[in-house]
Amino acid sequence: MDFYNFEQMKKQFLGKALALFEGFRKHKITTADLEAAELKAKKLDVRKEDFQILIAMCKDTFSGKYKMNKWNLSVIVATIVYVISPLDAIPDVIPVLGWVDDITIIGYAVAKLSEEILQYKLFRKQALVNQS
């Protein structure tokens, strides 16, 4: 496959991934979804820690421990649902490429939520200090 065809394919799949992501933003996430996300996080190598922090942010927001605006929460929910969903721009059964869209979506969410993630990390650090 030459570089031009690869770039075309990448643009096509990224567009499909973002369209699915937008649809998932309205999903009502469940405990089962969060458990599935934690299992999937173990397979994400490069984005494992980023995905785990998104899961933790979601859990702490739903439990009332952490406050976050609805738009940021919807980005996190969409990211989690996209990663655990069998509906992917590139199906996970395709070796290597099947995880590229998941990793890309996580990267997109982390970039969009960089300030919120920093605030959350400070919140967690303060919570640990308060427990001591």
C-alpha positions as CSV (number, residue, x, y, z in Angstrom):
1,M,0.0,0.0,0.0
2,D,1.5,3.4,-0.9
3,F,1.5,6.4,1.3
4,Y,-1.3,8.2,-0.6
5,N,-3.7,5.3,-0.2
6,F,-2.8,4.9,3.5
7,E,-3.5,8.6,4.0
8,Q,-6.9,8.4,2.2
9,M,-7.8,5.3,4.3
10,K,-6.8,7.1,7.5
11,K,-9.0,10.1,6.7
12,Q,-11.9,7.9,5.8
13,F,-11.7,5.9,9.1
14,L,-11.1,9.0,11.2
15,G,-14.2,10.7,9.8
16,K,-16.2,7.5,10.6
17,A,-14.7,7.3,14.1
18,L,-15.6,10.9,14.9
19,A,-19.2,10.4,13.6
20,L,-19.6,7.4,15.9
21,F,-18.0,9.3,18.7
22,E,-20.6,12.1,18.4
23,G,-23.4,9.6,18.5
24,F,-22.0,8.0,21.6
25,R,-22.0,11.3,23.5
26,K,-25.7,10.8,24.4
27,H,-25.3,7.3,25.7
28,K,-26.3,6.6,29.3
29,I,-23.2,4.8,30.6
30,T,-23.7,1.8,33.0
31,T,-21.7,0.1,35.6
32,A,-21.2,-2.8,33.1
33,D,-19.9,-0.3,30.6
34,L,-17.3,1.0,33.1
35,E,-16.3,-2.6,34.0
36,A,-15.8,-3.4,30.3
37,A,-13.8,-0.2,29.9
38,E,-11.5,-1.2,32.7
39,L,-10.9,-4.6,31.1
40,K,-10.2,-3.0,27.7
41,A,-7.8,-0.4,29.2
42,K,-5.3,-3.2,29.9
43,K,-4.9,-3.7,26.1
44,L,-4.4,-0.1,25.2
45,D,-0.6,0.2,25.7
46,V,0.2,3.8,24.8
47,R,-3.1,5.2,26.0
48,K,-3.7,2.9,28.9
49,E,-3.1,5.5,31.6
50,D,-5.1,8.2,29.8
51,F,-8.1,5.9,29.4
52,Q,-7.9,4.8,33.1
53,I,-8.0,8.5,34.2
54,L,-11.0,9.1,32.0
55,I,-12.8,6.1,33.6
56,A,-11.9,7.3,37.1
57,M,-13.2,10.8,36.2
58,C,-16.4,9.3,35.1
59,K,-16.8,7.2,38.2
60,D,-16.0,10.0,40.6
61,T,-18.4,12.4,38.8
62,F,-21.3,9.9,38.9
63,S,-20.6,9.1,42.6
64,G,-20.7,12.9,43.4
65,K,-17.1,13.0,44.5
66,Y,-16.0,15.2,41.6
67,K,-17.9,18.0,39.8
68,M,-17.5,18.4,36.0
69,N,-19.6,20.2,33.4
70,K,-22.0,18.2,31.2
71,W,-20.1,18.8,28.0
72,N,-16.8,17.4,29.4
73,L,-18.6,14.5,30.9
74,S,-20.3,13.7,27.6
75,V,-16.8,13.6,25.9
76,I,-15.7,11.1,28.5
77,V,-18.8,9.0,28.2
78,A,-18.5,9.0,24.4
79,T,-14.9,8.0,24.6
80,I,-15.6,5.1,26.9
81,V,-18.5,3.9,24.9
82,Y,-16.6,4.2,21.6
83,V,-13.7,2.1,23.0
84,I,-15.9,-0.7,24.4
85,S,-18.4,-0.7,21.5
86,P,-18.2,-3.4,18.8
87,L,-19.1,-0.6,16.4
88,D,-15.8,0.9,15.4
89,A,-14.4,2.7,12.4
90,I,-11.9,-0.1,12.3
91,P,-13.0,-3.3,13.9
92,D,-10.8,-4.5,16.7
93,V,-10.4,-7.9,15.1
94,I,-8.1,-6.4,12.5
95,P,-4.6,-6.8,13.9
96,V,-2.9,-3.6,14.9
97,L,-5.2,-1.3,12.9
98,G,-8.2,-2.3,14.9
99,W,-6.9,-0.5,18.0
100,V,-5.7,2.6,16.1
101,D,-9.2,4.3,16.1
102,D,-9.6,3.6,19.8
103,I,-6.2,5.1,20.6
104,T,-7.0,8.1,18.3
105,I,-10.3,8.7,20.0
106,I,-8.7,8.6,23.5
107,G,-6.1,11.0,22.3
108,Y,-8.8,13.3,20.9
109,A,-10.6,13.3,24.3
110,V,-7.4,13.9,26.3
111,A,-6.6,16.9,24.1
112,K,-10.1,18.3,24.5
113,L,-10.1,17.7,28.2
114,S,-6.5,18.7,29.1
115,E,-7.6,21.4,31.6
116,E,-10.2,19.2,33.2
117,I,-7.7,16.4,33.5
118,L,-5.3,18.7,35.3
119,Q,-8.0,19.8,37.7
120,Y,-9.0,16.2,38.3
121,K,-5.4,15.2,39.1
122,L,-5.1,18.0,41.6
123,F,-8.5,16.9,43.1
124,R,-7.2,13.4,43.5
125,K,-3.9,14.6,45.0
126,Q,-5.8,16.7,47.5
127,A,-8.1,13.8,48.4
128,L,-5.1,11.7,49.2
129,V,-3.6,14.4,51.4
130,N,-7.0,14.8,53.2
131,Q,-7.0,11.0,53.9
132,S,-3.6,11.1,55.5
